[in-house]
Amino acid sequence: MSAATLIYEPDSPGDARIYAAGLRQAFPGLPVIVTSDRAEALARAPEASVLVAKAQHVSAQLVESMPRLEWVQALTTGTDPLLGLRLPRSVVVTSARGIHGPQMAELALLLMMALSRDFPRMLANQREATWERWGQPLLVGKTVVIVGVGAIGEALAARCRPFGLRIVGITARTSVEGFDELHPHSQLREVARRADFLVLVVPYSPTTHHLIDAAVLAAMKDDAYLINVARGNVVDEAALIEVLRARRIAGAGLDVFATEPLPATSPLWKLDNVIVTPHIGGMSDIYAEQVLPVLVRNYRAYSAGDLAGMLNRVELPT
């Protein structure tokens, strides 16, 4: 472990300091470089064999500046930004998968309730000092279809249960605690017909690209809502805009988009049956504390040469 560890975190310098402090406490004497500055990261990169960063911050230039690179610990669940970097086969990649359940599930629930109760209309009325009342739809007795039953899907199911929702999962798994039903991806369109809320938490891959296409959207009820906290390209965005404009579904809560930041010209900003959030689903006020146990455990395995024992290993295509 003579080579340094580079922690590059331009978004949250405070979190980077927490990661560094945790590593130094667990591994006294470990050389750690901490920076939020891109130029400094590039300048110090040749010293490091380990890179700790969010996947979207790992550039080809940064990788090329690290001839000693052996391991990338992504601070994110998604590692798809690394796909085009052509990392050497010898480089181990691990993710932070498994920590995002609480924040992703809470955002999904927030969007479900805000859409069904038309909360944006309440806020607009408040700004105009308008006293308007209408019947408030309840979650109890409704059906939520969760597409993707991993750690996030399980966390969402656990939080839906107290609200009295019927919980249906779309997954290759055959048994998951907390779900009333499980169905394979081949039955997505059929199951979508029953959804009051179709919630997407599935990882993005070539097989999930535009998983929610025009046919799935057409199968949904006209009073159903789509919630996407997965990845933008899991949905055919053009098809979604069409059904939202025609009100063939009731609305959508969208945290992720095909192009990010969402362009100002996108119709999604101005549709009154859409709530847009700026890809905040994975964020939390305790993010560093959530990630640190994964980082420390993986560093312990890495330092012992136990690469097979590292959590969340990702096999990138060559």
C-alpha positions, 0 to 999 in steps of 0.5 A: 500500500505504498502508493497513494489513494486519490479521493476526488470529490468536486461536489462535496469536499466535506464528504471527501474529508470524511472518507480520508479521515475514515481511511486514515483511522482504519489504516494509519500511515496510509498516503491519501490525497484529497481534492475537489479541484480537477487540475490538482487531481490530474497533477497528483494522479500519477502518485495513486494506485487507488481512485475514490470518486463518483463514476461521473467524475472519472474521466479518460484524462484522469485514468490516463494520468494514473499509470499505477491505477489498480482499483476504482471505488465508485461512490455511486451505484451506477458505474455506466459512466466508466463504460467508455473509458477502456480501463485496463483489465487489471483494474478492479472496479467496485461500486457503492451499491446497497447504500441508496435504499433509504434516500431513493425510497423516500424520494419515490414516496414523496413523488407518489404522494405529491402527484396523487394529491396534486401538491404542486397545485396546493403550492401554487394556491398558497402563492396566490392566497387561494383557498381551494379544497378537493378530495385527497386520494389515499395510497391505501389499497393502491397498487405499486409496481416496482420495476427492479427488485434490488436493494433499492426496490426492497427498501421502497417495498418496506416503506410502502407496506405501512401505507397499505399499498399492494406491492408488485415486483418486476424481477428475475428473482422468484422470492423476495420478502415484503412483496405481494407478487413477483413477475418476470420482465417478460410480463411487464406490459401486462402488470403495468396495466394494473399499476396505480404507480409504476416505479422504476429503480432498475439499473441501466444497461443495454437490456433496460434501454427504453424498457418503458417504451410506447407499448408499456406506457400505452398499457398503463391506466389513464389515472396511473403515475410513472415514477423514474428514479433509475436512469433517464434512458430506461424510459423512451422520453419522447413517448412519455412526453406524448402520453403526458401531453395527451393525458393518457396517464395521470402524470410522472415524477422524474428525477432522471433524464436522457440528457442531464441537466435537463435542457431548458427547452424540454417540454417536461419542465412546463407540463402541469402533470409532471414533477421534475427533480434534478437527479437528487434521488441518491443524495442524502445528508449522511452520504459519506457516513453511508459510503464509508463502511463500504470503502473501509471494508473494500480497502481492507480486502484490497490491502490483503490482496483479497480482491474476490472479497471486495464488495460490489465488484463490477465487471465492465465489458472490454 
